Amino acid sequence: MRDVRRAVSNIAEYVLSCCLSYDSSFRPEIVLHGILADTDEEESALRARVREAAEALTVAVVEVVPAGDVGGDGGHGDESDGNGGDGGGGADGGGGAQG
């Protein structure tokens, strides 16, 4: 269970860092409040808007982490390099946005 939690944490950190890198006023803690929608239909519409990007990120993460290598460092190398353990590359291997 700890390995799964670690993998989810790494992905969440990456996604939230992306948001923050494009909008310095983005407040990561808002995700703890959930999706802001008045109806289930509105929530479904919001999820549909991000689904393609979510699926692309899933493919990228699955390609980065070899099958059966979810333990330990999550397949992301040494975290002491200052790059959050992903070796400097984002999920797409391109290094992500620089601020």
N, C-alpha and C positions, 0 to 999 in steps of 0.2 A: 504494500500500500504506500510506503514511503517513496518508492521509485515513481509511482504514478503521480503522487503529489508533487514530487520534484519536477517531473516532466511538465505537468500543468502549470506549475509556478514559472518555469522557464518560458513557456509560451505566452502566458499572461504578461510577464515582464517585457517580452519582446513587443507584443501588441501595444501595451500601454506606453512603452518608450517611443514607438512609432507615432502614436497620437501626440505625445508631448513634444517630439521633435518638430512636428509640423505646426503645433499651436502651443506656445509657451504658457498660455493661460489655462490649458487643459488641466483639470483636477482629477487625477487618477482615482481618488476615493469615491467619486460619483458612481463607479461601477458597483460598489457595495450596496447601493440603493436599488439596483436593478434597472430594468428598462422602464423609461418614463412613457407610459401609454395609458390612455383612458379606457381602451377596450382590448379584448383579445385580438380583434381584427387589426387594430392599429399596431399592436405588438408584432403580429405576423407580417405586416407590411414592412415594418422596420427591419425585421430579421431577413426578409427577402432581399432588401437593399444591400445587405452585407454578405449574403450567402455565397456569391461567386468568389469574393475575396477570401472568405473563410475556407471554402473548399480548396482554393489555390494554395493557401497557407498550409492546410493539412497535407496536401501532396508534397509540398516543399519540406515539411518537417519529417514526413515519413521517409523521404529520400535521404535526408541528412542522418537520421538515426537508423543504423543497421538493424535488421530484424533480430530480436532477442537482446538488444543492447540498450535497455531502458534503465538499467541499474547504474550504480556508481555515479559518474558525472553526467549521465544522460546522453553520452556520446558527443558532448560539446567541448571536450578538452579542458585544459587547466583554467580555472577561474581567476588565477592570480595575475593574468595578463591585463586586467583592467577592462576587458571587453565583455564582461558578463558571462564568460565561459563559452562564447560562441566563436572564438578565434578571430573576431573582428568582422566576420561576414554576417549578414542578416540571414533570414530564412531563405533568401534567394541567392545567398553566397556573394552578394554584391557589396556588402559593407554597410548598406542602409544609408539614410540621410545623415549628413554631418551638420552640426549646429554651430 
